[in-house]
Amino acid sequence: MADRYPTKIRIGGPTKRERLAALIRAIKAEGLQSDWGSSLPDITSEEQLLEHIEDGHLTYCDEERAWGEFADLEHFLVQESIPFNRWHAPRYEYDGELAQFRTGMETPATAAVNDNEDIVINAPEIQRIRDILKNAQNMEDVRKAIDELDALCFEADIEPLPPFEITD
């Protein structure tokens, strides 16, 4: 049996009007909720789709999504190069996860997050960088620590999710 997590997806960015029918089909096929515990009403038009704009993004959720993913919808969004953020809550011994996809990426970037959707970095990873800096003998050692810190924080540097908009 799959682990189930409260999961939310926000869809943003410009989307061509000609792709709206396919986007609506992908959203409907995923069996999403419009709000925690509320079934998604049938979406058949652009106007009904736009009713789900929250803070500038199409926003959907599921109280108990298997593995905390909207696999088919996420695949569609990546294929169509439509930006999104997908978050699932931590549960039991598993971290929460933030998946971020932006135009130009091949696959979503993922990071461990807490209940507030803040990216979490494990202390041993920071301690390793601290140790490099404490033992640095030259600027090359400092540069190595900066590079490791930069790689560790990559997901936090991804541009904010652009607002959802329909273009012709």
C-alpha positions, 0 to 999 in steps of 0.5 A, spaced: 500 500 500 502 506 498 504 512 503 499 517 503 500 525 504 497 531 504 499 534 497 498 541 493 500 543 486 500 550 484 500 551 476 503 558 474 506 561 467 503 563 461 499 557 457 497 558 450 489 558 449 490 552 444 493 547 450 487 549 455 483 543 453 489 538 454 490 542 461 483 541 463 483 534 461 489 532 465 487 536 471 480 532 471 484 525 470 488 526 476 482 526 481 484 533 484 480 537 490 479 544 489 480 545 497 482 540 502 476 535 502 472 538 497 471 534 490 473 538 484 467 540 480 467 538 473 471 543 469 469 544 462 471 551 460 476 556 461 472 560 466 471 554 470 478 553 470 480 560 472 475 559 478 481 555 481 486 561 481 489 562 488 494 568 489 495 568 482 496 560 481 491 554 479 491 551 485 489 544 487 490 539 492 489 532 495 488 530 502 491 523 501 495 523 495 499 516 494 506 518 494 505 525 495 505 526 487 500 528 481 504 523 477 500 524 470 499 531 471 506 533 473 508 529 467 503 533 462 506 539 465 513 538 464 512 535 457 508 542 455 513 546 459 508 549 464 511 551 471 509 548 477 510 547 484 508 541 488 508 540 495 507 534 500 507 534 507 512 530 512 509 524 514 511 519 519 519 518 518 518 521 511 520 528 509 515 533 506 517 534 499 517 541 494 518 539 487 519 545 482 519 546 475 520 552 470 520 553 463 527 550 460 528 545 466 528 538 463 525 535 470 523 538 476 528 540 482 526 537 489 528 538 496 526 536 503 521 541 506 517 542 513 510 543 514 510 550 512 513 549 505 520 551 507 526 548 504 530 544 510 537 542 510 540 537 514 545 539 519 551 534 517 551 537 510 552 544 513 557 541 518 561 538 512 561 545 509 563 548 516 569 544 517 571 545 510 571 553 512 574 552 519 580 548 516 581 552 510 588 553 508 587 557 502 582 561 497 581 554 493 578 551 500 574 557 501 571 556 494 570 549 494 566 550 501 562 556 497 561 551 491 558 546 496 553 551 499 551 553 492 549 546 490 546 545 497 541 551 496 540 550 489 532 549 490 532 555 494 534 559 488 529 557 483 525 563 481 518 564 484 512 561 480 510 566 475 502 567 475 498 563 471 496 566 465 492 564 458 496 567 452 493 566 445 
